Amino acid sequence: MHFDFIDLRLLVAVLETGSITAGGERVGLSLAAASARMRGLEQQAGVALLTRNPRGVQATPAGERLLQHARVLLRPAAG
């Protein structure tokens, strides 16, 4: 599996905002691009990371685990 940092930043933004649209905007992606990246991330993971509903998105248990790892990887290095 290969996750790039854009995908991980997007996942964090989407779950923090509860919206693919708002998460995409936060990282500078259109809704179409953000949605495609999230689908690709889920395909690579082989599991649903988000529960989509009319009011937005929420993390699945797998999404919560990946979110925790993403936050660690994206944390600035202490130096």
Beta strands, then each sheet from edge to edge (+ up, - down):
strand 1: 50-53
strand 2: 56-59
sheet 1: 1+ 2-
end
